[in-house]
Amino acid sequence: MKEIKLKGLNETVYYDECQNGLKVYMWVKKDVNSFYGTLSVKYGSIYNEFKIGSKTYKLPNGVAHFLEHVKFNEDKDTTANDFFFKNGCDTNAFTTFNYTNYQVLGSEDATTNVIHLLDFVQNDYFSKSIINNEKGIIIEEANMGIDDPYTVMLFKHLDNIFNSYEYKYPITGEEEDIKKITIDDVKLVFDNFYHPENSFLIVTGNFNPYELMESINKNQDSKEFKKYLNPERIIKKESKKVNKKYEEIDINVTNKKIKIGIKIPKKSLKIDDLHIRIYTNMLIKANFGNTSDFKDSLLEKELINSMSYITDIFDDYLLIIFTIDSNYTKEILNLFNEKLNKLEIDEKTFRRMLNASIASLILEYEDVETVNNIIQSEILNYGDIVDNLKEVYENITYQDVVDFSKLLNFDERSILVLNPKD
């Protein structure tokens, strides 16, 4: 077993790999009374078209989410919920664009419950009756998304930003997609993506890592898996331009909302993803965050009721998306245009934000769920744990961020205005 020392944080993550390729990460905190286990499978909603060898497969949208639902059925009469409920544990799962995550949270006997997490996710039980019965439930969930204005505006905006990328489609799929899903589709995904080599397990909390790892190895050695064929997601070429510059729609919201999406090619920024995320978050927070002069001014003038933003990387593009609650569309768009053309950060603000980021790194290593989420995020975004994150922050200079700001081009914007229905 390898001990990964997180430099400057006085924290250790235990790492091991099973013979079948399953990677296991463990963070131990003895002064808590709980454990949190998550098994992540690198298969999400954007993997609806992929290649295995020379053969290409195209599946309906929503298969990843559909498989997440049916996976909880261990046989025709038993679900994973039955087991965990008896053991006093909470279990759940979720599907994202990029991966599917299965969870168990409890206070006793981490080993038994983590092993069962592996057992039910790796269980190859499927039946046509379960597939057919689940369709109605998932269609109902998908239709609830259609009625939810926040889900509608998110995917409508992504549709207006992207031309080809699958991020524009709802994770659940739509009703017609779900109706098309067959047991063969589910088995194809399970057999090729739900493989130990395409998964990783994270356990955080109070437990003995050596005892747990011994049980995990025994469990995995007792199972047979088909050879991993390394399926490859087919990524469509995406235009640098947004799909639609401006659109207004009527929707069931109380107040008018404005979404501004900015699309920037990642290669134009000339640095790695980790630094792109850090620098972008600093700049956007300094100029548009809760303590920024710009937001204070908009609130003081009563031009907005609220304003939020997200920044993230979608394959080859950096996206910055603002959501503004305001009735003054023209004024807001003009003011945002002016501000984006004069993006700035002073050295005092930079230093304060840098120190706050370093302090939060230390404070985050208290909660078992938070630490689990941090490890997940780093593995998915960067391929492994970033063991020197504190040093990365400490080595950032003010000039680095200033130089980065000059590379940002905000020309490709997609504006979505949501008007309340009469």
Summary of the structure (lengths in Angstrom):
residues: 422
radius of gyration: 23.1
end to end distance: 62.7
largest distance: 66.2
contacts: 1313
relative contact order: 0.17
helix: 44%
strand: 23%
